[in-house]
Amino acid sequence: AKQDGPAAARFAVGKMTASKGRRHSASGRLLFAAGCAALVAILVHFPSRSERRAALEVDAGDAEEVDIEYAEEAPGQSLVSSSSAFLSLDEKDGRFCGKEGDLCKCFGKVRYGRLFSWSGDVAVDGSVNCSAALFGDPMPMDIKICKCYPTICTTQVGICTPEPCMCATSRDPDFEWAKKTLMTGDGTKCWACERKRASTGVADNTNSSYCPIQMGRCSLKRSCKCESPTDTKRVMRTKNGEKCWTCAPVGEGRSLGMDTGQRAMFWMLPLLWSFMDWPNSFFQVCDGDRALTIFVALCILGYLCQVFAPFLRLDRFFSFYAPCMKKGEFWRFFTYFMLHSDLQHLCVNLFHLMDALDLEGVPDLEMSPGVPLKCTRDGPVASICYPDIGIGWNNVVGIMATVLAFGALLGTIKNFGALVQGASSVCFGVDGALIALYGVFLGAGLDQKLRIPEFVAFFWMRIGIIAFHIVIDIVQSVCGSGKDTVGTVAHMASLVAGFCYVIIFLPPMGDGSFFGSDRPYIVNCGMTSPKYVTLDEATTQCLAFFRRSNGIEIGTAQAIACTILGAGVLVALVNAILKRDISDDGIAVFSCGDSASSDAKKPAVLDDERSALDSEIKLRERALNEFKESVEILERLHRNLSNVTFRDGTQAAATAS
């Protein structure tokens, strides 16, 4: 028993260890079975891919039916999208805008993905394709959607939203918030909302056969008609996108579908100012730019007299003919612009002049109610406007007179006996003046006060158009083998004269209300170059052309301009003296320039010319008689050959031999 004691103890310990092992293995099997059962339950209850696709399509259909209305922005407050939507991972945040492969319409930021896997935010201004090619694939092998987090544009005057945004939905059917495109001072594109009359219609459910005439109201009946014969029937759309019809007076509500900024850029060309709000804008242009519009009217009147009243002989009285200057007919310097060779010549010059209306000034036109075309101090800060660089009617008249006389003098240097007509000299003269004004405008940095970067490009575009006209004029002269040398020289001389006029007289730019000075283009020389070291030198007045570094002192610039004009006049006078023997050919109206000796010699000269003419006539009559005799001989030969008859081919051949 004593020997079996230790062995029995060892047997008991082994039995207890085995029982513990069996209990651990049983619990492990139970845990494994429970895990398998849970996995099977998840797989059974988790929807399949087809079920998820069907549920997604149902969610998309429900989301399309939801009409989200955004509250109007309170006065003095800016509505922006909450940033909490981008921080939360809940799929219900944001607005569903399309499933994979759809076109997501959004004004704000869009995310792509599903559940807890989303792509980065993409700024969208309109619509974007909901696809992995654009956003990347945050969850491969699964169906994904796009969510829109819209941003509401601000409505405060002078403030804009620098990211894509949308306007709030107005609860007043007569008004709506319309988005307009603006530009910040550093050139960043931004957006804002302005309140205007509703362009989307509110459906009228009445049974009337007439279309509604109230602003913002429309009928869903296509067969409705206007009750007043003076109204026009127009198509609108409701907020749901349905077509509806309304009636409105002719000319009302036509804004070309553009916001204020887009309308301003469209109407920037002065040629279009007259058609901005026809016919009211036409009369406003005539009132604001009287000198140029009167000049255009005189051109049209002169052409009509040429065509329908030729008995007035305006070609003789108004054309510029250099030999007539010997008899004191100096009015021809300033009247030949009224005459044109044909209708094409007239129309080209008229379009050219109407596109230079800003030389005289910007008329009082409005892009939209309360938004003027002309830049003003109290106007919207970020609105696109046209700076008033006009120099007034008196300086415009001075430029016209200068370029007409200078162009006529230099244009007839090569061909002193040429007859000059047309307003092309004035067209190129105002172009030269505009180049000078644009140059000093940009050189003085006045464009930075406008806070409109596009206008610098617009100025350069205008200069490019002028350069194109110059190149075309030179090419026409070269391709014409020098036949149009008179016109080309006159045009280039007028261009230089218009440029020099601005430098010499330094006309006021605008009325001084916007830039605070009537000559804001004059800058201190110390701002143009570091060579002006002393205080007196740095405060000397200079003109900078196109950029601040191209500065030149005013006295020096005026001396150069006067030298150019004086040299041109001197060359023209010397040419007139050298060619003083050229006769006026009966075009001159006065005869005071004819001397008594020349009057005494006229009969002898006339006799010599008459005798020479008689001898030439006799020679031509003799040649004509000889020609008639030759024709008679040929006619007799033809008659003789027609009377000859041949009996057979052999005899005919023998006779011919």
C-alpha positions as CSV (number, residue, x, y, z in Angstrom):
1,A,0.0,0.0,0.0
2,K,2.9,2.3,0.8
3,Q,4.4,1.5,-2.5
4,D,1.1,2.1,-4.3
5,G,0.5,5.5,-2.7
6,P,2.6,7.6,-5.0
7,A,1.4,5.7,-8.1
8,A,-2.2,6.3,-7.1
9,A,-1.5,10.0,-6.7
10,R,0.1,10.2,-10.1
11,F,-3.0,8.4,-11.6
12,A,-5.4,10.9,-9.9
13,V,-3.5,13.9,-11.2
14,G,-3.4,12.5,-14.8
15,K,-7.2,11.8,-14.6
16,M,-7.9,15.4,-13.6
17,T,-5.7,16.8,-16.4
18,A,-7.5,14.7,-19.0
19,S,-10.9,15.9,-17.9
20,K,-9.7,19.6,-18.1
21,G,-8.5,19.0,-21.7
22,R,-11.8,17.5,-22.7
23,R,-13.6,20.5,-21.3
24,H,-11.4,23.0,-23.2
25,S,-11.8,21.2,-26.5
26,A,-15.6,21.1,-26.0
27,S,-15.7,24.9,-25.3
28,G,-13.6,25.5,-28.4
29,R,-15.9,23.5,-30.5
30,L,-18.9,25.4,-29.1
31,L,-17.2,28.8,-29.9
32,F,-16.4,27.7,-33.5
33,A,-20.0,26.5,-34.0
34,A,-21.3,29.8,-32.7
35,G,-19.0,31.8,-35.1
36,C,-20.1,29.7,-38.1
37,A,-23.7,30.2,-37.2
38,A,-23.3,34.0,-36.9
39,L,-21.5,34.1,-40.3
40,V,-24.3,32.1,-41.9
41,A,-26.9,34.4,-40.4
42,I,-25.1,37.5,-41.8
43,L,-24.8,36.0,-45.2
44,V,-28.4,35.0,-45.2
45,H,-29.7,38.4,-44.1
46,F,-27.2,40.6,-46.1
47,P,-28.8,41.7,-49.4
48,S,-27.3,40.4,-52.7
49,R,-25.8,42.7,-55.4
50,S,-29.0,42.6,-57.4
51,E,-31.1,43.5,-54.3
52,R,-28.8,46.4,-53.5
53,R,-29.0,47.7,-57.1
54,A,-32.8,47.6,-57.0
55,A,-32.8,49.4,-53.7
56,L,-30.4,52.0,-55.1
57,E,-32.7,52.7,-58.1
58,V,-35.6,53.1,-55.7
59,D,-33.7,55.6,-53.6
60,A,-32.7,57.5,-56.8
61,G,-36.3,57.7,-57.9
62,D,-37.4,58.9,-54.5
63,A,-34.6,61.5,-54.5
64,E,-35.6,62.9,-57.9
65,E,-39.2,63.5,-56.6
66,V,-37.9,65.6,-53.6
67,D,-38.2,69.3,-54.1
68,I,-35.6,71.0,-52.0
69,E,-36.2,74.6,-51.3
70,Y,-33.5,76.8,-49.9
71,A,-34.5,79.7,-47.6
72,E,-33.9,83.1,-48.8
73,E,-30.9,84.9,-47.4
74,A,-31.7,87.4,-44.7
75,P,-30.6,91.0,-45.4
76,G,-27.0,91.6,-44.4
77,Q,-26.2,87.8,-44.0
78,S,-24.4,85.5,-46.3
79,L,-25.7,82.0,-47.0
80,V,-23.0,79.4,-47.3
81,S,-23.1,75.6,-47.1
82,S,-22.4,74.0,-43.8
83,S,-19.0,72.3,-43.5
84,S,-20.5,69.6,-41.2
85,A,-21.7,67.7,-44.3
86,F,-18.1,67.1,-45.3
87,L,-17.0,66.0,-41.9
88,S,-19.7,63.4,-41.3
89,L,-19.5,59.9,-42.7
90,D,-23.2,59.3,-42.7
91,E,-24.5,58.5,-46.2
92,K,-27.6,60.5,-45.5
93,D,-25.7,63.8,-45.4
94,G,-25.6,65.7,-48.7
95,R,-28.0,65.4,-51.6
96,F,-28.2,62.4,-53.9
97,C,-27.5,63.6,-57.5
98,G,-26.9,60.5,-59.4
99,K,-25.6,56.9,-59.4
100,E,-22.6,55.6,-61.2
101,G,-22.6,56.6,-64.9
102,D,-25.2,59.4,-64.4
103,L,-24.8,63.1,-64.9
104,C,-24.8,64.8,-61.5
105,K,-26.2,68.4,-61.5
106,C,-24.8,70.5,-58.7
107,F,-23.6,74.0,-57.8
108,G,-21.1,73.3,-55.1
109,K,-19.0,70.2,-54.2
110,V,-19.6,66.6,-55.2
111,R,-18.3,63.4,-53.6
112,Y,-18.2,59.9,-55.1
113,G,-18.4,56.6,-53.2
114,R,-20.6,54.6,-50.8
115,L,-20.9,53.9,-47.1
116,F,-17.6,54.8,-45.5
117,S,-15.5,55.1,-48.6
118,W,-15.6,58.5,-50.4
119,S,-13.5,60.3,-52.9
120,G,-12.2,63.8,-52.5
121,D,-14.5,66.8,-53.0
122,V,-14.7,68.2,-56.5
123,A,-16.0,71.7,-57.1
124,V,-18.8,71.7,-59.8
125,D,-20.4,74.6,-61.5
126,G,-23.3,73.0,-63.3
127,S,-22.9,69.3,-63.9
128,V,-20.3,66.5,-63.8
129,N,-20.1,62.9,-64.9
130,C,-20.5,60.5,-61.9
131,S,-17.8,58.0,-62.7
132,A,-14.6,56.6,-61.3
133,A,-12.6,58.0,-64.3
134,L,-13.1,61.5,-62.8
135,F,-13.2,60.9,-59.0
136,G,-11.2,57.7,-58.7
137,D,-12.5,54.4,-57.3
138,P,-12.7,54.5,-53.5
139,M,-14.7,51.2,-53.3
140,P,-13.8,48.7,-56.1
141,M,-16.3,46.1,-57.2
142,D,-19.3,47.9,-55.6
143,I,-22.0,50.3,-56.7
144,K,-21.3,53.9,-56.0
145,I,-23.3,57.2,-56.0
146,C,-22.6,60.9,-56.2
147,K,-23.7,63.3,-53.5
148,C,-24.0,67.1,-53.9
149,Y,-23.3,69.6,-51.2
150,P,-24.7,72.8,-52.7
151,T,-23.3,76.2,-51.8
152,I,-25.6,79.3,-51.7
153,C,-24.3,82.4,-53.4
154,T,-24.2,85.7,-51.5
155,T,-26.6,88.5,-52.3
156,Q,-24.8,91.4,-50.7
157,V,-23.8,94.2,-53.1
158,G,-20.0,94.2,-53.7
159,I,-19.5,90.7,-52.2
160,C,-19.3,87.5,-54.1
161,T,-18.8,83.8,-53.4
162,P,-15.4,82.5,-54.7
163,E,-16.6,78.9,-55.3
164,P,-19.4,77.4,-57.5
165,C,-22.7,78.1,-55.9
166,M,-26.4,78.4,-56.6
167,C,-29.1,80.9,-55.8
168,A,-31.8,80.4,-53.3
169,T,-35.3,79.6,-54.4
170,S,-37.6,82.7,-54.0
171,R,-41.0,82.2,-52.3
172,D,-42.3,85.2,-54.1
173,P,-43.5,84.2,-57.6
174,D,-43.0,87.7,-59.0
175,F,-39.2,87.7,-58.2
176,E,-36.3,85.3,-58.3
177,W,-32.6,85.2,-57.5
178,A,-30.5,85.2,-60.6
179,K,-26.9,84.2,-60.6
180,K,-24.3,86.6,-62.1
181,T,-20.6,86.1,-62.8
182,L,-18.2,88.6,-61.3
183,M,-14.5,89.0,-60.9
184,T,-12.5,89.9,-57.7
185,G,-9.7,92.4,-57.6
186,D,-7.0,89.7,-57.9
187,G,-8.6,88.2,-61.0
188,T,-10.5,85.3,-59.2
189,K,-13.8,84.3,-60.8
190,C,-16.7,84.5,-58.3
191,W,-20.5,84.5,-58.2
192,A,-23.3,86.4,-56.6
193,C,-27.1,86.5,-56.8
194,E,-29.2,89.5,-57.7
195,R,-32.9,90.0,-57.3
196,K,-34.9,90.4,-60.5
197,R,-38.3,89.7,-62.0
198,A,-39.1,86.1,-62.3
199,S,-38.3,84.5,-65.6
200,T,-39.7,81.1,-64.7
201,G,-43.4,80.9,-64.9
202,V,-46.0,80.0,-62.3
203,A,-48.7,77.9,-63.9
204,D,-52.2,79.4,-64.0
205,N,-54.9,76.8,-63.7
206,T,-57.7,79.0,-65.0
207,N,-59.8,77.8,-67.9
208,S,-59.4,81.1,-69.8
209,S,-58.6,80.8,-73.5
210,Y,-56.2,83.8,-73.2
211,C,-52.6,83.6,-72.0
212,P,-51.8,85.4,-68.7
213,I,-50.3,88.8,-68.9
214,Q,-49.1,89.1,-65.3
215,M,-45.4,89.0,-64.8
216,G,-44.3,85.4,-63.9
217,R,-47.6,83.8,-64.7
218,C,-48.2,81.4,-67.6
219,S,-50.7,78.9,-69.0
220,L,-50.1,75.3,-69.6
221,K,-52.4,75.4,-72.6
222,R,-50.6,75.6,-75.8
223,S,-53.7,76.9,-77.6
224,C,-54.0,80.1,-75.6
225,K,-53.7,83.4,-77.4
226,C,-53.0,87.0,-76.5
227,E,-56.0,89.1,-75.7
228,S,-54.3,92.4,-76.8
229,P,-53.2,92.5,-80.5
230,T,-50.1,94.5,-79.5
231,D,-48.7,91.7,-77.2
232,T,-46.6,88.8,-78.4
233,K,-46.9,85.2,-77.2
234,R,-43.8,83.8,-75.5
235,V,-42.7,80.5,-74.2
236,M,-41.6,80.1,-70.6
237,R,-40.9,77.2,-68.3
238,T,-42.2,76.4,-64.9
239,K,-40.0,75.5,-62.0
240,N,-40.6,71.9,-62.8
241,G,-39.4,72.4,-66.3
242,E,-42.8,72.2,-68.0
243,K,-43.4,74.5,-71.0
244,C,-46.0,77.2,-70.5
245,W,-47.1,80.3,-72.5
246,T,-47.6,84.0,-71.6
247,C,-48.1,87.3,-73.3
248,A,-46.1,90.4,-72.9
249,P,-45.6,93.7,-74.8
250,V,-43.1,93.8,-77.7
251,G,-39.6,94.5,-76.5
252,E,-40.2,93.7,-72.8
253,G,-38.1,91.2,-70.9
254,R,-35.5,90.6,-73.6
255,S,-32.2,90.2,-71.8
256,L,-30.7,87.6,-74.2
257,G,-30.7,85.1,-71.2
258,M,-27.5,86.6,-69.8
259,D,-26.7,88.0,-66.3
260,T,-25.4,91.5,-65.7
261,G,-21.7,90.6,-66.1
262,Q,-22.3,88.7,-69.3
263,R,-24.4,91.4,-70.8
264,A,-21.7,94.0,-70.0
265,M,-19.0,92.0,-71.7
266,F,-21.3,91.5,-74.7
267,W,-22.1,95.2,-75.1
268,M,-18.5,96.3,-74.5
269,L,-17.9,97.1,-78.2
270,P,-19.0,100.7,-78.8
271,L,-20.4,99.6,-82.2
272,L,-23.2,97.8,-80.3
273,W,-24.1,100.6,-77.9
274,S,-26.8,101.9,-80.2
275,F,-28.6,98.6,-80.2
276,M,-28.4,97.9,-76.5
277,D,-32.0,99.0,-75.9
278,W,-33.2,100.1,-79.3
279,P,-34.4,102.7,-80.0
280,N,-33.9,104.5,-76.7
281,S,-30.2,103.6,-76.6
282,F,-29.8,105.1,-80.1
283,F,-30.9,108.5,-78.9
284,Q,-28.8,108.2,-75.8
285,V,-25.7,107.6,-77.9
286,C,-26.6,110.5,-80.2
287,D,-26.9,112.7,-77.1
288,G,-23.7,111.4,-75.4
289,D,-21.5,111.4,-78.6
290,R,-22.8,114.3,-80.6
291,A,-19.6,115.1,-82.6
292,L,-19.1,111.6,-84.0
293,T,-22.8,111.0,-84.7
294,I,-23.2,114.3,-86.5
295,F,-20.1,113.5,-88.5
296,V,-21.6,110.1,-89.4
297,A,-24.9,111.9,-90.4
298,L,-23.0,114.3,-92.7
299,C,-21.3,111.3,-94.4
300,I,-24.6,109.7,-95.1
301,L,-26.1,113.0,-96.3
302,G,-23.2,113.6,-98.7
303,Y,-23.5,110.1,-100.2
304,L,-27.3,110.5,-100.7
305,C,-26.7,113.8,-102.5
306,Q,-24.1,112.2,-104.7
307,V,-26.5,109.4,-105.7
308,F,-29.9,111.1,-105.9
309,A,-28.9,114.7,-106.7
310,P,-25.9,114.6,-109.1
311,F,-26.8,118.0,-110.5
312,L,-25.4,119.6,-107.3
313,R,-21.9,118.6,-108.5
314,L,-20.6,118.0,-105.0
315,D,-17.6,116.2,-106.6
316,R,-16.4,119.6,-107.9
317,F,-17.1,121.7,-104.8
318,F,-16.2,119.3,-101.9
319,S,-13.4,117.0,-103.2
320,F,-9.9,117.8,-102.2
321,Y,-7.8,118.7,-105.2
322,A,-4.3,120.0,-104.4
323,P,-3.9,122.4,-107.3
324,C,-7.1,124.2,-106.2
325,M,-5.2,125.4,-103.1
326,K,-3.4,127.9,-105.2
327,K,-6.7,129.7,-105.6
328,G,-7.5,129.8,-101.9
329,E,-10.1,127.0,-101.8
330,F,-9.0,125.8,-98.3
331,W,-12.4,124.5,-97.3
332,R,-11.6,121.4,-99.4
333,F,-9.4,120.3,-96.5
334,F,-12.5,119.7,-94.4
335,T,-15.2,118.7,-96.8
336,Y,-13.9,115.8,-98.8
337,F,-15.0,113.4,-96.0
338,M,-18.7,113.7,-97.1
339,L,-18.0,112.1,-100.5
340,H,-17.6,108.3,-101.1
341,S,-17.0,106.3,-104.2
342,D,-19.6,103.6,-103.5
343,L,-21.9,102.2,-100.8
344,Q,-19.3,99.7,-99.6
345,H,-16.8,102.5,-99.0
346,L,-19.4,104.4,-97.0
347,C,-20.5,101.4,-94.9
348,V,-16.9,100.4,-93.9
349,N,-16.1,103.9,-92.8
350,L,-19.4,104.2,-90.8
351,F,-18.7,100.9,-88.9
352,H,-15.2,102.1,-88.3
353,L,-16.4,105.4,-86.8
354,M,-19.2,103.9,-84.7
355,D,-16.7,101.5,-83.1
356,A,-14.7,104.6,-81.9
357,L,-17.5,106.2,-79.9
358,D,-15.6,105.8,-76.6
359,L,-13.1,108.4,-77.9
360,E,-15.7,111.1,-77.2
361,G,-17.3,109.6,-74.1
362,V,-19.4,106.8,-72.7
363,P,-23.1,107.6,-72.9
364,D,-25.5,107.2,-69.9
365,L,-26.6,103.6,-70.7
366,E,-27.6,100.9,-68.2
367,M,-26.7,97.2,-68.4
368,S,-29.6,96.5,-66.1
369,P,-31.7,98.6,-63.7
370,G,-29.2,100.4,-61.4
371,V,-26.1,99.1,-63.1
372,P,-24.6,101.7,-65.5
373,L,-22.4,101.0,-68.4
374,K,-20.0,103.8,-67.4
375,C,-17.8,103.1,-64.4
376,T,-18.8,105.3,-61.4
377,R,-17.6,105.6,-57.8
378,D,-20.9,104.6,-56.3
379,G,-21.5,101.7,-58.7
380,P,-21.1,98.0,-57.8
381,V,-17.4,97.3,-57.0
382,A,-17.2,93.9,-58.8
383,S,-19.5,94.8,-61.7
384,I,-18.1,95.0,-65.2
385,C,-18.2,98.5,-66.5
386,Y,-16.6,100.7,-69.2
387,P,-14.2,103.4,-68.1
388,D,-14.8,106.8,-69.5
389,I,-11.7,107.7,-71.4
390,G,-13.6,110.2,-73.6
391,I,-11.9,113.5,-74.4
392,G,-15.1,115.5,-75.2
393,W,-16.7,116.8,-78.4
394,N,-14.4,119.8,-78.7
395,N,-11.2,117.7,-78.8
396,V,-12.9,115.2,-81.1
397,V,-13.6,118.0,-83.6
398,G,-10.0,119.2,-83.3
399,I,-8.7,115.7,-84.1
400,M,-11.0,115.4,-87.1
401,A,-9.8,118.8,-88.5
402,T,-6.2,117.9,-87.9
403,V,-6.2,114.5,-89.5
404,L,-8.3,115.6,-92.5
405,A,-5.8,118.4,-93.4
406,F,-2.7,116.4,-92.5
407,G,-3.8,113.3,-94.4
408,A,-4.8,115.3,-97.5
409,L,-1.5,117.1,-97.6
410,L,0.7,114.1,-97.3
411,G,-1.5,111.8,-99.3
412,T,-1.0,113.9,-102.5
413,I,2.7,114.2,-102.3
414,K,3.4,111.5,-104.8
415,N,0.3,112.2,-107.0
416,F,-0.3,115.9,-106.7
417,G,-3.2,115.8,-109.1
418,A,-5.2,113.1,-107.4
419,L,-8.8,113.7,-106.4
420,V,-9.3,112.7,-102.7
421,Q,-12.6,111.7,-101.3
422,G,-13.9,109.7,-98.2
423,A,-13.8,109.7,-94.4
424,S,-11.0,107.1,-94.1
425,S,-8.6,109.7,-92.9
426,V,-10.8,110.4,-89.9
427,C,-11.2,106.7,-89.2
428,F,-7.5,106.2,-89.0
429,G,-7.1,109.5,-87.1
430,V,-9.4,108.5,-84.3
431,D,-7.7,105.1,-84.2
432,G,-4.4,106.9,-83.6
433,A,-6.0,108.9,-80.8
434,L,-7.4,105.8,-79.2
435,I,-4.0,104.1,-79.3
436,A,-2.5,107.0,-77.5
437,L,-5.3,107.1,-74.9
438,Y,-5.2,103.4,-74.3
439,G,-1.4,103.5,-74.0
440,V,-1.3,106.2,-71.3
441,F,-4.3,104.6,-69.6
442,L,-2.5,101.3,-69.1
443,G,0.9,103.0,-68.5
444,A,-0.5,105.0,-65.6
445,G,-1.9,101.8,-64.0
446,L,-5.5,103.1,-64.2
447,D,-6.7,99.7,-65.0
448,Q,-5.9,98.6,-61.5
449,K,-8.5,101.0,-60.1
450,L,-11.2,99.3,-62.2
451,R,-10.6,95.9,-60.6
452,I,-11.6,94.3,-63.8
453,P,-8.6,92.2,-65.3
454,E,-10.6,91.4,-68.5
455,F,-10.6,95.0,-69.5
456,V,-6.9,95.1,-70.0
457,A,-7.3,92.2,-72.5
458,F,-10.2,94.1,-74.0
459,F,-7.9,97.2,-74.6
460,W,-5.3,95.0,-76.2
461,M,-8.0,93.4,-78.4
462,R,-9.1,96.9,-79.6
463,I,-5.5,97.7,-80.4
464,G,-5.2,94.4,-82.3
465,I,-8.2,95.3,-84.4
466,I,-6.7,98.7,-85.3
467,A,-3.4,97.0,-86.2
468,F,-5.4,94.6,-88.4
469,H,-6.9,97.5,-90.3
470,I,-3.5,99.0,-90.8
471,V,-2.1,95.7,-92.2
472,I,-5.0,95.2,-94.5
473,D,-4.6,98.8,-95.8
474,I,-0.9,98.3,-96.5
475,V,-1.5,94.8,-98.1
476,Q,-4.2,96.3,-100.5
477,S,-1.7,99.0,-101.5
478,V,1.1,96.5,-102.2
479,C,-1.1,94.0,-104.0
480,G,-2.6,96.8,-106.1
481,S,0.9,97.6,-107.6
482,G,0.9,100.9,-105.8
483,K,-2.4,102.1,-107.3
484,D,-3.8,103.0,-103.9
485,T,-0.6,104.8,-102.7
486,V,-2.6,108.1,-102.2
487,G,-5.1,106.4,-99.8
488,T,-2.5,104.4,-97.9
489,V,-0.2,107.4,-97.3
490,A,-3.2,109.6,-96.2
491,H,-4.4,106.9,-93.8
492,M,-1.0,106.4,-92.2
493,A,-0.5,110.2,-92.0
494,S,-3.9,110.5,-90.3
495,L,-3.0,107.7,-87.8
496,V,0.2,109.5,-86.8
497,A,-1.6,112.9,-86.6
498,G,-4.3,111.6,-84.2
499,F,-1.6,110.1,-82.0
500,C,0.4,113.3,-81.9
501,Y,-2.7,115.4,-81.2
502,V,-3.3,113.6,-77.9
503,I,0.4,114.1,-76.9
504,I,0.5,117.8,-77.8
505,F,-2.8,118.9,-76.3
506,L,-3.2,116.4,-73.4
507,P,-7.0,116.4,-73.5
508,P,-8.9,115.6,-70.3
509,M,-9.9,112.0,-69.8
510,G,-13.5,111.7,-68.8
511,D,-15.3,114.2,-66.5
512,G,-12.9,113.6,-63.6
513,S,-15.6,111.9,-61.4
514,F,-14.1,108.4,-61.4
515,F,-10.4,108.8,-61.2
516,G,-10.5,112.1,-59.2
517,S,-8.5,114.1,-61.9
518,D,-9.2,115.3,-65.4
519,R,-5.8,114.0,-66.5
520,P,-5.1,110.9,-64.4
521,Y,-2.7,109.5,-67.0
522,I,0.0,112.0,-66.0
523,V,2.4,110.4,-63.6
524,N,5.6,111.4,-61.8
525,C,8.8,110.5,-63.6
526,G,10.1,108.9,-60.5
527,M,7.6,106.1,-60.8
528,T,8.7,105.2,-64.4
529,S,12.5,104.9,-64.0
530,P,15.2,104.9,-61.2
531,K,17.3,107.4,-63.1
532,Y,15.3,110.2,-61.6
533,V,17.2,110.5,-58.2
534,T,16.5,114.0,-57.0
535,L,13.2,115.2,-55.7
536,D,12.7,117.7,-58.5
537,E,13.5,115.1,-61.2
538,A,11.2,112.5,-59.6
539,T,8.3,114.9,-59.4
540,T,8.6,115.9,-63.1
541,Q,5.5,115.0,-65.1
542,C,5.8,112.1,-67.5
543,L,3.6,110.0,-69.8
544,A,4.0,106.2,-69.7
545,F,2.8,104.2,-72.7
546,F,1.3,100.7,-72.1
547,R,3.6,100.0,-69.1
548,R,5.1,102.1,-66.3
549,S,8.7,101.5,-67.5
550,N,7.9,103.2,-70.9
551,G,7.9,106.7,-69.4
552,I,8.9,109.9,-71.2
553,E,8.8,113.5,-70.0
554,I,5.8,115.5,-71.3
555,G,8.0,118.3,-72.7
556,T,10.1,115.8,-74.7
557,A,7.0,113.9,-76.0
558,Q,5.3,117.1,-77.1
559,A,8.5,118.3,-78.8
560,I,8.7,115.0,-80.8
561,A,5.1,115.2,-81.8
562,C,5.3,118.8,-82.9
563,T,8.4,118.0,-84.9
564,I,6.6,115.1,-86.7
565,L,3.6,117.2,-87.7
566,G,5.8,120.2,-88.6
567,A,8.0,118.0,-90.8
568,G,5.0,116.6,-92.6
569,V,3.5,120.0,-93.3
570,L,6.9,121.3,-94.5
571,V,7.4,118.4,-96.9
572,A,3.8,119.0,-98.3
573,L,4.5,122.7,-98.9
574,V,7.8,122.0,-100.7
575,N,6.1,119.5,-102.9
576,A,3.3,122.0,-103.7
577,I,5.9,124.6,-104.8
578,L,7.8,122.1,-107.0
579,K,4.5,121.0,-108.7
580,R,2.9,124.5,-108.9
581,D,2.7,124.2,-112.7
582,I,0.0,121.5,-112.5
583,S,-3.3,122.9,-113.7
584,D,-6.6,122.6,-111.8
585,D,-8.3,121.2,-114.9
586,G,-11.4,123.3,-114.5
587,I,-12.2,121.8,-111.1
588,A,-11.4,125.0,-109.2
589,V,-14.4,127.3,-108.3
590,F,-12.4,130.5,-108.1
591,S,-10.3,132.0,-110.8
592,C,-8.4,134.5,-108.6
593,G,-5.2,132.6,-108.8
594,D,-4.9,133.0,-112.6
595,S,-2.5,135.9,-113.6
596,A,-3.1,138.4,-116.4
597,S,-0.2,137.1,-118.5
598,S,-1.6,133.6,-118.3
599,D,-5.0,135.0,-119.4
600,A,-3.3,136.7,-122.4
601,K,-1.6,133.5,-123.4
602,K,-4.7,131.4,-123.1
603,P,-6.0,132.1,-126.7
604,A,-2.6,131.2,-128.2
605,V,-2.4,128.1,-126.2
606,L,-6.0,127.2,-127.2
607,D,-5.2,127.7,-130.9
608,D,-2.1,125.5,-130.7
609,E,-4.2,122.8,-128.9
610,R,-7.0,123.2,-131.5
611,S,-4.6,122.8,-134.4
612,A,-2.9,119.7,-132.9
613,L,-6.3,118.2,-132.3
614,D,-7.4,118.9,-135.9
615,S,-4.3,117.2,-137.2
616,E,-4.9,114.2,-135.0
617,I,-8.4,114.0,-136.3
618,K,-7.3,114.0,-139.9
619,L,-4.8,111.2,-139.3
620,R,-7.5,109.1,-137.6
621,E,-9.9,109.8,-140.5
622,R,-7.2,108.7,-143.0
623,A,-6.6,105.5,-141.1
624,L,-10.3,104.9,-141.0
625,N,-10.7,105.3,-144.8
626,E,-7.8,102.8,-145.4
627,F,-9.5,100.3,-143.0
628,K,-12.8,100.7,-144.9
629,E,-11.1,100.0,-148.3
630,S,-9.5,96.9,-146.9
631,V,-12.9,95.7,-145.7
632,E,-14.4,96.3,-149.1
633,I,-11.7,94.2,-150.8
634,L,-12.3,91.3,-148.4
635,E,-16.1,91.5,-149.0
636,R,-15.6,91.2,-152.8
637,L,-13.3,88.2,-152.4
638,H,-15.9,86.5,-150.2
639,R,-18.7,87.1,-152.8
640,N,-16.5,85.7,-155.6
641,L,-15.7,82.5,-153.7
642,S,-19.3,81.9,-152.8
643,N,-20.3,82.0,-156.6
644,V,-17.8,79.2,-157.6
645,T,-19.3,75.7,-158.1
646,F,-17.4,72.4,-158.7
647,R,-18.7,69.4,-160.6
648,D,-16.7,66.7,-158.9
649,G,-13.9,66.3,-156.4
650,T,-11.2,65.7,-159.1
651,Q,-12.0,68.9,-160.9
652,A,-12.2,70.8,-157.6
653,A,-8.7,69.5,-156.7
654,A,-7.4,70.4,-160.1
655,T,-8.9,73.9,-159.9
656,A,-7.4,74.3,-156.4
657,S,-4.0,73.3,-157.6
